[in-house]
């Protein structure tokens, strides 16, 4: 069962990766976004997985963590938090270099 769950999550990850997420969706399209989120949540429930949305503190990017509902184990992070940590650190360093040169 666990391998089926992980392969199911991987296929969802591939679909998310191919989707252009625009979190600044115009009001008239917000109903469509809500419908898509409900559909994704129903698909995840069948795999005993829940999606948790959060905002990365350093970058302001929205992150999704797919979590096993039974164990609480994080199965997938989209995008990976470590990658966002790296981006935040690089941005901080670049700002330091630019302010030193100015």
Buried (B, 14 or more C-beta within 10 A) or exposed (E): EEEEBBEBBEEBBEEBEEEEEEEEEEEEEEEEEEEEEEEBEEBBEEBBBBBEEEEBEBBEBEBBBBBBEEEEEEBBBBBEBEBBBEBBEEEEEEEEEEEEEE
